[in-house]
């Protein structure tokens, strides 16, 4: 029945049952008119994918009408028009992806060029003096260890080496600087870039936030666009 109605619409027009009065000022729109969105007819309109997101394309300037879509799907000319409509959609999607990929490249360059946190400030004069004393002690003990080793006094040499190890631990603790809050935040909040939709993300973020991004309108929309292009090029 739908196919028969679609055929009659194409042959006689959808306004065939209107009265003469109703026909006045009436402009019949058919699915193959230039005012109708071919992308919406054949698959999806990219303008519908990103509403209220950062990638919002605004309203489509052409007509979206479910009845016209049904008329197209039931039309005997459907199969002959699909390649033309898909080509138009592919051209639009390829431009979208090209623009997005440029944005992704710029974002990746930004991440690569992020300034590393500044090196820790030099140790204080007091700590420098303590460090010098420790290094002298370690040097003297190592000289004694060498002498004891040459004299075959292995046990005594090992006992002194244990003291050297303890002093080295103290030296390491003295030279280590506590991390500032900004440095810890930088290390903890390293950024990543979504290759699908170009969004900046926090690397190793909580599972809930990662899942929220993946199921978000922008990510799904660009996923649909990329999937369609891959399918179209096969």
Phi, psi and omega in degrees: 000316180297319180295321179294319179295319179297320180295318178296322178299320182287324183281319189244348181094148181289345181265018185296335183264002181283151175284167179300323180293320181290334181286340182295127180073004181272129175245116182280132178253130177247159186297337181265008176289151182292341179285347184267140182284109181294325180297317178297322180298315191267325182216274181210156176259124180304333179298335182277345190278334191238025181300131179063031172239176178294341181259017182306126181267359184082181181287144176291134181285353182249171190280133169247119181216122183297323180294322177294324178295317177296322178297319177296315182296330181264359184286142175294345178266003185308305187297328181284338181266341182304311180302321180295315181292320179294324178296320179295317178295318181298320179298316179296314183294322180295323176293318178303312183291322178299316178296318181293318181296326174296319178296320180296318179298317178296319179296320179294321177297321177299316181294321180293332184262008180301135182289129177291151178301144183299150179297154180296151180294155179299153182290158183290166179298323180296315179291326179297320178294316178299321181295320180297319179297316180298316181295323177295317179299315181298318180298315180296318180295321179295324177295320178293321179299318180296318180295315180297322179296319180293331179276359179079012180270078187293315183299316179296321180296319179294323179297318179291326179295325176296323176294322178298318180298319179297317180295325178294324176296317178297321180296316179298316180296327182288325184274342180287135178255138177295141179288135176287163179299321181295319180294316179298321180294320179298316181292324184283325187252045178294141185266154175227170184232129178284122182285344181278309187242358175080009181281144173279135182231162172270121180300140180056038180288170179301147183302321182298317181289323177297316179295322179297322178294314184297326181267005180286158184299318183293316181295315180296319181300310180292331175297317178297317181297313181293320179297319180296316179299316179299317180294320183294325184280349180293000000 
